[in-house]
Amino acid sequence: MGMLVWIGAMVSLLGVIGLAWCVIYVMRLRRAELEDAEMRARMQKAVLVNFAALAISTLGLMMVIMGIVLR
């Protein structure tokens, strides 16, 4: 079960990296001063990636908790 903890930590880290990417992407979008329609289209991409990253991070944390509980 120790491997489950480490695998879960890596999966969770991938989710955190995805969240960091979203923050950087949105900061760049705000500096670009795009038109409203273009900004909305690009922000939708960021929202989808953000939700996916949150889900991946949550899955990784559940794996860590299961590894600890089953140890």
PyMOL Python script that loads the backbone (N, CA, C, O; Angstrom):
from pymol import cmd

cmd.read_pdbstr("""\
ATOM      1  N   MET A   1       0.807  -1.197   0.000  1.00  0.00           N
ATOM      2  CA  MET A   1       0.000   0.000   0.000  1.00  0.00           C
ATOM      3  C   MET A   1       0.854   1.267   0.000  1.00  0.00           C
ATOM      4  O   MET A   1       0.367   2.362  -0.278  1.00  0.00           O
ATOM      5  N   GLY A   2       2.113   1.096   0.312  1.00  0.00           N
ATOM      6  CA  GLY A   2       3.008   2.245   0.274  1.00  0.00           C
ATOM      7  C   GLY A   2       3.147   2.809  -1.129  1.00  0.00           C
ATOM      8  O   GLY A   2       3.298   4.016  -1.315  1.00  0.00           O
ATOM      9  N   MET A   3       3.092   1.916  -2.121  1.00  0.00           N
ATOM     10  CA  MET A   3       3.174   2.376  -3.509  1.00  0.00           C
ATOM     11  C   MET A   3       1.950   3.205  -3.885  1.00  0.00           C
ATOM     12  O   MET A   3       2.054   4.144  -4.674  1.00  0.00           O
ATOM     13  N   LEU A   4       0.785   2.858  -3.321  1.00  0.00           N
ATOM     14  CA  LEU A   4      -0.433   3.610  -3.606  1.00  0.00           C
ATOM     15  C   LEU A   4      -0.298   5.047  -3.114  1.00  0.00           C
ATOM     16  O   LEU A   4      -0.791   5.974  -3.756  1.00  0.00           O
ATOM     17  N   VAL A   5       0.362   5.230  -1.992  1.00  0.00           N
ATOM     18  CA  VAL A   5       0.579   6.576  -1.461  1.00  0.00           C
ATOM     19  C   VAL A   5       1.454   7.374  -2.426  1.00  0.00           C
ATOM     20  O   VAL A   5       1.148   8.525  -2.737  1.00  0.00           O
ATOM     21  N   TRP A   6       2.541   6.765  -2.899  1.00  0.00           N
ATOM     22  CA  TRP A   6       3.451   7.489  -3.789  1.00  0.00           C
ATOM     23  C   TRP A   6       2.826   7.765  -5.152  1.00  0.00           C
ATOM     24  O   TRP A   6       3.005   8.844  -5.715  1.00  0.00           O
ATOM     25  N   ILE A   7       2.094   6.789  -5.678  1.00  0.00           N
ATOM     26  CA  ILE A   7       1.417   6.996  -6.958  1.00  0.00           C
ATOM     27  C   ILE A   7       0.357   8.091  -6.812  1.00  0.00           C
ATOM     28  O   ILE A   7       0.218   8.945  -7.687  1.00  0.00           O
ATOM     29  N   GLY A   8      -0.382   8.063  -5.713  1.00  0.00           N
ATOM     30  CA  GLY A   8      -1.377   9.100  -5.451  1.00  0.00           C
ATOM     31  C   GLY A   8      -0.748  10.475  -5.320  1.00  0.00           C
ATOM     32  O   GLY A   8      -1.310  11.468  -5.783  1.00  0.00           O
ATOM     33  N   ALA A   9       0.418  10.535  -4.690  1.00  0.00           N
ATOM     34  CA  ALA A   9       1.116  11.817  -4.557  1.00  0.00           C
ATOM     35  C   ALA A   9       1.541  12.347  -5.925  1.00  0.00           C
ATOM     36  O   ALA A   9       1.464  13.549  -6.180  1.00  0.00           O
ATOM     37  N   MET A  10       1.987  11.453  -6.798  1.00  0.00           N
ATOM     38  CA  MET A  10       2.379  11.889  -8.150  1.00  0.00           C
ATOM     39  C   MET A  10       1.172  12.353  -8.957  1.00  0.00           C
ATOM     40  O   MET A  10       1.245  13.350  -9.676  1.00  0.00           O
ATOM     41  N   VAL A  11       0.067  11.629  -8.836  1.00  0.00           N
ATOM     42  CA  VAL A  11      -1.156  12.031  -9.549  1.00  0.00           C
ATOM     43  C   VAL A  11      -1.642  13.379  -9.031  1.00  0.00           C
ATOM     44  O   VAL A  11      -2.050  14.239  -9.811  1.00  0.00           O
ATOM     45  N   SER A  12      -1.598  13.558  -7.733  1.00  0.00           N
ATOM     46  CA  SER A  12      -1.996  14.825  -7.136  1.00  0.00           C
ATOM     47  C   SER A  12      -1.079  15.959  -7.590  1.00  0.00           C
ATOM     48  O   SER A  12      -1.539  17.074  -7.836  1.00  0.00           O
ATOM     49  N   LEU A  13       0.199  15.677  -7.699  1.00  0.00           N
ATOM     50  CA  LEU A  13       1.148  16.683  -8.174  1.00  0.00           C
ATOM     51  C   LEU A  13       0.844  17.086  -9.616  1.00  0.00           C
ATOM     52  O   LEU A  13       0.973  18.258  -9.970  1.00  0.00           O
ATOM     53  N   LEU A  14       0.444  16.133 -10.445  1.00  0.00           N
ATOM     54  CA  LEU A  14       0.047  16.465 -11.814  1.00  0.00           C
ATOM     55  C   LEU A  14      -1.149  17.419 -11.815  1.00  0.00           C
ATOM     56  O   LEU A  14      -1.205  18.345 -12.625  1.00  0.00           O
ATOM     57  N   GLY A  15      -2.094  17.197 -10.919  1.00  0.00           N
ATOM     58  CA  GLY A  15      -3.237  18.097 -10.810  1.00  0.00           C
ATOM     59  C   GLY A  15      -2.824  19.490 -10.378  1.00  0.00           C
ATOM     60  O   GLY A  15      -3.348  20.480 -10.889  1.00  0.00           O
ATOM     61  N   VAL A  16      -1.903  19.576  -9.454  1.00  0.00           N
ATOM     62  CA  VAL A  16      -1.427  20.885  -8.993  1.00  0.00           C
ATOM     63  C   VAL A  16      -0.679  21.607 -10.118  1.00  0.00           C
ATOM     64  O   VAL A  16      -0.793  22.825 -10.255  1.00  0.00           O
ATOM     65  N   ILE A  17       0.073  20.872 -10.910  1.00  0.00           N
ATOM     66  CA  ILE A  17       0.754  21.469 -12.058  1.00  0.00           C
ATOM     67  C   ILE A  17      -0.275  22.011 -13.046  1.00  0.00           C
ATOM     68  O   ILE A  17      -0.094  23.090 -13.612  1.00  0.00           O
ATOM     69  N   GLY A  18      -1.352  21.262 -13.249  1.00  0.00           N
ATOM     70  CA  GLY A  18      -2.430  21.737 -14.119  1.00  0.00           C
ATOM     71  C   GLY A  18      -3.075  23.007 -13.586  1.00  0.00           C
ATOM     72  O   GLY A  18      -3.406  23.906 -14.359  1.00  0.00           O
ATOM     73  N   LEU A  19      -3.256  23.089 -12.284  1.00  0.00           N
ATOM     74  CA  LEU A  19      -3.819  24.300 -11.687  1.00  0.00           C
ATOM     75  C   LEU A  19      -2.880  25.488 -11.859  1.00  0.00           C
ATOM     76  O   LEU A  19      -3.330  26.601 -12.130  1.00  0.00           O
ATOM     77  N   ALA A  20      -1.594  25.261 -11.704  1.00  0.00           N
ATOM     78  CA  ALA A  20      -0.615  26.334 -11.897  1.00  0.00           C
ATOM     79  C   ALA A  20      -0.638  26.803 -13.352  1.00  0.00           C
ATOM     80  O   ALA A  20      -0.533  27.999 -13.622  1.00  0.00           O
ATOM     81  N   TRP A  21      -0.776  25.858 -14.291  1.00  0.00           N
ATOM     82  CA  TRP A  21      -0.861  26.227 -15.703  1.00  0.00           C
ATOM     83  C   TRP A  21      -2.057  27.129 -15.946  1.00  0.00           C
ATOM     84  O   TRP A  21      -1.967  28.101 -16.696  1.00  0.00           O
ATOM     85  N   CYS A  22      -3.194  26.804 -15.302  1.00  0.00           N
ATOM     86  CA  CYS A  22      -4.400  27.623 -15.461  1.00  0.00           C
ATOM     87  C   CYS A  22      -4.168  29.047 -14.972  1.00  0.00           C
ATOM     88  O   CYS A  22      -4.581  30.004 -15.627  1.00  0.00           O
ATOM     89  N   VAL A  23      -3.522  29.188 -13.843  1.00  0.00           N
ATOM     90  CA  VAL A  23      -3.258  30.521 -13.293  1.00  0.00           C
ATOM     91  C   VAL A  23      -2.381  31.325 -14.246  1.00  0.00           C
ATOM     92  O   VAL A  23      -2.673  32.488 -14.526  1.00  0.00           O
ATOM     93  N   ILE A  24      -1.320  30.722 -14.738  1.00  0.00           N
ATOM     94  CA  ILE A  24      -0.416  31.419 -15.655  1.00  0.00           C
ATOM     95  C   ILE A  24      -1.124  31.764 -16.956  1.00  0.00           C
ATOM     96  O   ILE A  24      -0.946  32.860 -17.488  1.00  0.00           O
ATOM     97  N   TYR A  25      -1.932  30.832 -17.475  1.00  0.00           N
ATOM     98  CA  TYR A  25      -2.662  31.050 -18.722  1.00  0.00           C
ATOM     99  C   TYR A  25      -3.623  32.224 -18.598  1.00  0.00           C
ATOM    100  O   TYR A  25      -3.687  33.071 -19.489  1.00  0.00           O
ATOM    101  N   VAL A  26      -4.371  32.280 -17.498  1.00  0.00           N
ATOM    102  CA  VAL A  26      -5.338  33.355 -17.307  1.00  0.00           C
ATOM    103  C   VAL A  26      -4.627  34.691 -17.093  1.00  0.00           C
ATOM    104  O   VAL A  26      -5.102  35.720 -17.572  1.00  0.00           O
ATOM    105  N   MET A  27      -3.512  34.693 -16.389  1.00  0.00           N
ATOM    106  CA  MET A  27      -2.763  35.944 -16.210  1.00  0.00           C
ATOM    107  C   MET A  27      -2.295  36.484 -17.557  1.00  0.00           C
ATOM    108  O   MET A  27      -2.357  37.689 -17.798  1.00  0.00           O
ATOM    109  N   ARG A  28      -1.829  35.602 -18.429  1.00  0.00           N
ATOM    110  CA  ARG A  28      -1.407  36.029 -19.763  1.00  0.00           C
ATOM    111  C   ARG A  28      -2.589  36.538 -20.582  1.00  0.00           C
ATOM    112  O   ARG A  28      -2.460  37.503 -21.335  1.00  0.00           O
ATOM    113  N   LEU A  29      -3.733  35.889 -20.435  1.00  0.00           N
ATOM    114  CA  LEU A  29      -4.929  36.340 -21.152  1.00  0.00           C
ATOM    115  C   LEU A  29      -5.345  37.743 -20.714  1.00  0.00           C
ATOM    116  O   LEU A  29      -5.717  38.574 -21.543  1.00  0.00           O
ATOM    117  N   ARG A  30      -5.282  37.996 -19.438  1.00  0.00           N
ATOM    118  CA  ARG A  30      -5.690  39.317 -18.941  1.00  0.00           C
ATOM    119  C   ARG A  30      -4.762  40.405 -19.448  1.00  0.00           C
ATOM    120  O   ARG A  30      -5.201  41.527 -19.700  1.00  0.00           O
ATOM    121  N   ARG A  31      -3.487  40.089 -19.600  1.00  0.00           N
ATOM    122  CA  ARG A  31      -2.533  41.084 -20.113  1.00  0.00           C
ATOM    123  C   ARG A  31      -2.696  41.307 -21.613  1.00  0.00           C
ATOM    124  O   ARG A  31      -2.321  42.361 -22.126  1.00  0.00           O
ATOM    125  N   ALA A  32      -3.253  40.323 -22.319  1.00  0.00           N
ATOM    126  CA  ALA A  32      -3.363  40.407 -23.775  1.00  0.00           C
ATOM    127  C   ALA A  32      -4.421  41.410 -24.225  1.00  0.00           C
ATOM    128  O   ALA A  32      -4.372  41.875 -25.364  1.00  0.00           O
ATOM    129  N   GLU A  33      -5.368  41.753 -23.368  1.00  0.00           N
ATOM    130  CA  GLU A  33      -6.431  42.711 -23.679  1.00  0.00           C
ATOM    131  C   GLU A  33      -7.131  42.355 -24.989  1.00  0.00           C
ATOM    132  O   GLU A  33      -7.161  43.149 -25.929  1.00  0.00           O
ATOM    133  N   LEU A  34      -7.688  41.153 -25.033  1.00  0.00           N
ATOM    134  CA  LEU A  34      -8.407  40.677 -26.207  1.00  0.00           C
ATOM    135  C   LEU A  34      -9.847  41.194 -26.198  1.00  0.00           C
ATOM    136  O   LEU A  34     -10.329  41.728 -25.199  1.00  0.00           O
ATOM    137  N   GLU A  35     -10.513  41.021 -27.335  1.00  0.00           N
ATOM    138  CA  GLU A  35     -11.922  41.382 -27.396  1.00  0.00           C
ATOM    139  C   GLU A  35     -12.720  40.424 -26.521  1.00  0.00           C
ATOM    140  O   GLU A  35     -12.248  39.341 -26.177  1.00  0.00           O
ATOM    141  N   ASP A  36     -13.922  40.833 -26.170  1.00  0.00           N
ATOM    142  CA  ASP A  36     -14.738  40.076 -25.214  1.00  0.00           C
ATOM    143  C   ASP A  36     -15.037  38.659 -25.705  1.00  0.00           C
ATOM    144  O   ASP A  36     -14.926  37.707 -24.932  1.00  0.00           O
ATOM    145  N   ALA A  37     -15.407  38.505 -26.954  1.00  0.00           N
ATOM    146  CA  ALA A  37     -15.756  37.177 -27.477  1.00  0.00           C
ATOM    147  C   ALA A  37     -14.537  36.247 -27.479  1.00  0.00           C
ATOM    148  O   ALA A  37     -14.637  35.075 -27.118  1.00  0.00           O
ATOM    149  N   GLU A  38     -13.405  36.780 -27.885  1.00  0.00           N
ATOM    150  CA  GLU A  38     -12.179  35.979 -27.901  1.00  0.00           C
ATOM    151  C   GLU A  38     -11.748  35.615 -26.483  1.00  0.00           C
ATOM    152  O   GLU A  38     -11.307  34.495 -26.228  1.00  0.00           O
ATOM    153  N   MET A  39     -11.878  36.560 -25.574  1.00  0.00           N
ATOM    154  CA  MET A  39     -11.516  36.303 -24.178  1.00  0.00           C
ATOM    155  C   MET A  39     -12.399  35.203 -23.593  1.00  0.00           C
ATOM    156  O   MET A  39     -11.901  34.310 -22.907  1.00  0.00           O
ATOM    157  N   ARG A  40     -13.700  35.260 -23.859  1.00  0.00           N
ATOM    158  CA  ARG A  40     -14.613  34.239 -23.343  1.00  0.00           C
ATOM    159  C   ARG A  40     -14.278  32.857 -23.894  1.00  0.00           C
ATOM    160  O   ARG A  40     -14.308  31.870 -23.159  1.00  0.00           O
ATOM    161  N   ALA A  41     -13.962  32.785 -25.170  1.00  0.00           N
ATOM    162  CA  ALA A  41     -13.633  31.497 -25.782  1.00  0.00           C
ATOM    163  C   ALA A  41     -12.377  30.896 -25.149  1.00  0.00           C
ATOM    164  O   ALA A  41     -12.329  29.698 -24.871  1.00  0.00           O
ATOM    165  N   ARG A  42     -11.388  31.713 -24.930  1.00  0.00           N
ATOM    166  CA  ARG A  42     -10.151  31.209 -24.325  1.00  0.00           C
ATOM    167  C   ARG A  42     -10.317  30.898 -22.844  1.00  0.00           C
ATOM    168  O   ARG A  42      -9.685  29.980 -22.321  1.00  0.00           O
ATOM    169  N   MET A  43     -11.174  31.668 -22.167  1.00  0.00           N
ATOM    170  CA  MET A  43     -11.414  31.394 -20.751  1.00  0.00           C
ATOM    171  C   MET A  43     -12.163  30.074 -20.570  1.00  0.00           C
ATOM    172  O   MET A  43     -11.968  29.390 -19.566  1.00  0.00           O
ATOM    173  N   GLN A  44     -13.014  29.711 -21.525  1.00  0.00           N
ATOM    174  CA  GLN A  44     -13.707  28.429 -21.437  1.00  0.00           C
ATOM    175  C   GLN A  44     -12.710  27.284 -21.446  1.00  0.00           C
ATOM    176  O   GLN A  44     -12.892  26.292 -20.741  1.00  0.00           O
ATOM    177  N   LYS A  45     -11.663  27.415 -22.238  1.00  0.00           N
ATOM    178  CA  LYS A  45     -10.606  26.397 -22.249  1.00  0.00           C
ATOM    179  C   LYS A  45      -9.951  26.309 -20.869  1.00  0.00           C
ATOM    180  O   LYS A  45      -9.706  25.217 -20.354  1.00  0.00           O
ATOM    181  N   ALA A  46      -9.673  27.465 -20.285  1.00  0.00           N
ATOM    182  CA  ALA A  46      -9.032  27.484 -18.967  1.00  0.00           C
ATOM    183  C   ALA A  46      -9.936  26.866 -17.905  1.00  0.00           C
ATOM    184  O   ALA A  46      -9.458  26.172 -17.008  1.00  0.00           O
ATOM    185  N   VAL A  47     -11.235  27.116 -18.001  1.00  0.00           N
ATOM    186  CA  VAL A  47     -12.170  26.551 -17.022  1.00  0.00           C
ATOM    187  C   VAL A  47     -12.202  25.025 -17.138  1.00  0.00           C
ATOM    188  O   VAL A  47     -12.205  24.328 -16.124  1.00  0.00           O
ATOM    189  N   LEU A  48     -12.227  24.510 -18.353  1.00  0.00           N
ATOM    190  CA  LEU A  48     -12.239  23.058 -18.541  1.00  0.00           C
ATOM    191  C   LEU A  48     -10.965  22.411 -17.998  1.00  0.00           C
ATOM    192  O   LEU A  48     -11.022  21.377 -17.332  1.00  0.00           O
ATOM    193  N   VAL A  49      -9.832  23.020 -18.283  1.00  0.00           N
ATOM    194  CA  VAL A  49      -8.565  22.480 -17.785  1.00  0.00           C
ATOM    195  C   VAL A  49      -8.523  22.586 -16.263  1.00  0.00           C
ATOM    196  O   VAL A  49      -7.995  21.701 -15.590  1.00  0.00           O
ATOM    197  N   ASN A  50      -9.075  23.663 -15.726  1.00  0.00           N
ATOM    198  CA  ASN A  50      -9.095  23.854 -14.281  1.00  0.00           C
ATOM    199  C   ASN A  50      -9.911  22.756 -13.601  1.00  0.00           C
ATOM    200  O   ASN A  50      -9.468  22.177 -12.609  1.00  0.00           O
ATOM    201  N   PHE A  51     -11.098  22.467 -14.128  1.00  0.00           N
ATOM    202  CA  PHE A  51     -11.921  21.404 -13.557  1.00  0.00           C
ATOM    203  C   PHE A  51     -11.234  20.051 -13.667  1.00  0.00           C
ATOM    204  O   PHE A  51     -11.274  19.255 -12.730  1.00  0.00           O
ATOM    205  N   ALA A  52     -10.606  19.789 -14.805  1.00  0.00           N
ATOM    206  CA  ALA A  52      -9.902  18.515 -14.980  1.00  0.00           C
ATOM    207  C   ALA A  52      -8.741  18.399 -13.991  1.00  0.00           C
ATOM    208  O   ALA A  52      -8.528  17.340 -13.400  1.00  0.00           O
ATOM    209  N   ALA A  53      -7.997  19.487 -13.815  1.00  0.00           N
ATOM    210  CA  ALA A  53      -6.870  19.472 -12.877  1.00  0.00           C
ATOM    211  C   ALA A  53      -7.356  19.266 -11.449  1.00  0.00           C
ATOM    212  O   ALA A  53      -6.720  18.548 -10.677  1.00  0.00           O
ATOM    213  N   LEU A  54      -8.472  19.885 -11.092  1.00  0.00           N
ATOM    214  CA  LEU A  54      -9.026  19.681  -9.756  1.00  0.00           C
ATOM    215  C   LEU A  54      -9.450  18.227  -9.551  1.00  0.00           C
ATOM    216  O   LEU A  54      -9.225  17.649  -8.488  1.00  0.00           O
ATOM    217  N   ALA A  55     -10.061  17.650 -10.573  1.00  0.00           N
ATOM    218  CA  ALA A  55     -10.489  16.257 -10.477  1.00  0.00           C
ATOM    219  C   ALA A  55      -9.290  15.324 -10.340  1.00  0.00           C
ATOM    220  O   ALA A  55      -9.319  14.390  -9.538  1.00  0.00           O
ATOM    221  N   ILE A  56      -8.250  15.566 -11.107  1.00  0.00           N
ATOM    222  CA  ILE A  56      -7.045  14.734 -11.033  1.00  0.00           C
ATOM    223  C   ILE A  56      -6.389  14.865  -9.665  1.00  0.00           C
ATOM    224  O   ILE A  56      -5.964  13.874  -9.071  1.00  0.00           O
ATOM    225  N   SER A  57      -6.312  16.084  -9.177  1.00  0.00           N
ATOM    226  CA  SER A  57      -5.712  16.308  -7.857  1.00  0.00           C
ATOM    227  C   SER A  57      -6.530  15.622  -6.769  1.00  0.00           C
ATOM    228  O   SER A  57      -5.963  15.028  -5.851  1.00  0.00           O
ATOM    229  N   THR A  58      -7.843  15.696  -6.861  1.00  0.00           N
ATOM    230  CA  THR A  58      -8.703  15.037  -5.889  1.00  0.00           C
ATOM    231  C   THR A  58      -8.535  13.524  -5.942  1.00  0.00           C
ATOM    232  O   THR A  58      -8.475  12.862  -4.906  1.00  0.00           O
ATOM    233  N   LEU A  59      -8.461  12.987  -7.144  1.00  0.00           N
ATOM    234  CA  LEU A  59      -8.256  11.549  -7.300  1.00  0.00           C
ATOM    235  C   LEU A  59      -6.933  11.118  -6.658  1.00  0.00           C
ATOM    236  O   LEU A  59      -6.871  10.090  -5.982  1.00  0.00           O
ATOM    237  N   GLY A  60      -5.887  11.902  -6.872  1.00  0.00           N
ATOM    238  CA  GLY A  60      -4.597  11.597  -6.269  1.00  0.00           C
ATOM    239  C   GLY A  60      -4.650  11.640  -4.756  1.00  0.00           C
ATOM    240  O   GLY A  60      -4.065  10.787  -4.089  1.00  0.00           O
ATOM    241  N   LEU A  61      -5.346  12.627  -4.206  1.00  0.00           N
ATOM    242  CA  LEU A  61      -5.456  12.711  -2.751  1.00  0.00           C
ATOM    243  C   LEU A  61      -6.265  11.554  -2.188  1.00  0.00           C
ATOM    244  O   LEU A  61      -5.963  11.063  -1.100  1.00  0.00           O
ATOM    245  N   MET A  62      -7.294  11.106  -2.914  1.00  0.00           N
ATOM    246  CA  MET A  62      -8.052   9.933  -2.465  1.00  0.00           C
ATOM    247  C   MET A  62      -7.168   8.694  -2.473  1.00  0.00           C
ATOM    248  O   MET A  62      -7.279   7.845  -1.589  1.00  0.00           O
ATOM    249  N   MET A  63      -6.294   8.587  -3.466  1.00  0.00           N
ATOM    250  CA  MET A  63      -5.378   7.447  -3.512  1.00  0.00           C
ATOM    251  C   MET A  63      -4.431   7.474  -2.322  1.00  0.00           C
ATOM    252  O   MET A  63      -4.152   6.436  -1.723  1.00  0.00           O
ATOM    253  N   VAL A  64      -3.940   8.646  -1.980  1.00  0.00           N
ATOM    254  CA  VAL A  64      -3.041   8.781  -0.825  1.00  0.00           C
ATOM    255  C   VAL A  64      -3.763   8.358   0.452  1.00  0.00           C
ATOM    256  O   VAL A  64      -3.218   7.606   1.260  1.00  0.00           O
ATOM    257  N   ILE A  65      -4.978   8.840   0.627  1.00  0.00           N
ATOM    258  CA  ILE A  65      -5.726   8.512   1.836  1.00  0.00           C
ATOM    259  C   ILE A  65      -6.019   7.020   1.912  1.00  0.00           C
ATOM    260  O   ILE A  65      -5.899   6.414   2.977  1.00  0.00           O
ATOM    261  N   MET A  66      -6.408   6.422   0.770  1.00  0.00           N
ATOM    262  CA  MET A  66      -6.662   4.977   0.762  1.00  0.00           C
ATOM    263  C   MET A  66      -5.387   4.191   1.080  1.00  0.00           C
ATOM    264  O   MET A  66      -5.439   3.190   1.794  1.00  0.00           O
ATOM    265  N   GLY A  67      -4.260   4.633   0.561  1.00  0.00           N
ATOM    266  CA  GLY A  67      -2.994   3.978   0.852  1.00  0.00           C
ATOM    267  C   GLY A  67      -2.646   4.042   2.329  1.00  0.00           C
ATOM    268  O   GLY A  67      -2.128   3.081   2.897  1.00  0.00           O
ATOM    269  N   ILE A  68      -2.935   5.184   2.948  1.00  0.00           N
ATOM    270  CA  ILE A  68      -2.638   5.351   4.376  1.00  0.00           C
ATOM    271  C   ILE A  68      -3.592   4.510   5.219  1.00  0.00           C
ATOM    272  O   ILE A  68      -3.171   3.868   6.182  1.00  0.00           O
ATOM    273  N   VAL A  69      -4.863   4.512   4.862  1.00  0.00           N
ATOM    274  CA  VAL A  69      -5.853   3.770   5.630  1.00  0.00           C
ATOM    275  C   VAL A  69      -5.614   2.269   5.525  1.00  0.00           C
ATOM    276  O   VAL A  69      -5.727   1.554   6.521  1.00  0.00           O
ATOM    277  N   LEU A  70      -5.285   1.786   4.337  1.00  0.00           N
ATOM    278  CA  LEU A  70      -5.096   0.354   4.123  1.00  0.00           C
ATOM    279  C   LEU A  70      -3.729  -0.165   4.585  1.00  0.00           C
ATOM    280  O   LEU A  70      -3.485  -1.371   4.582  1.00  0.00           O
ATOM    281  N   ARG A  71      -2.869   0.728   4.970  1.00  0.00           N
ATOM    282  CA  ARG A  71      -1.523   0.345   5.421  1.00  0.00           C
ATOM    283  C   ARG A  71      -1.620  -0.342   6.698  1.00  0.00           C
ATOM    284  O   ARG A  71      -0.602  -0.751   7.258  1.00  0.00           O
TER     285      ARG A  71
END
""", "prot")
cmd.dss("prot")
cmd.show_as("cartoon", "prot")
cmd.util.cbc("prot")
cmd.orient("prot")
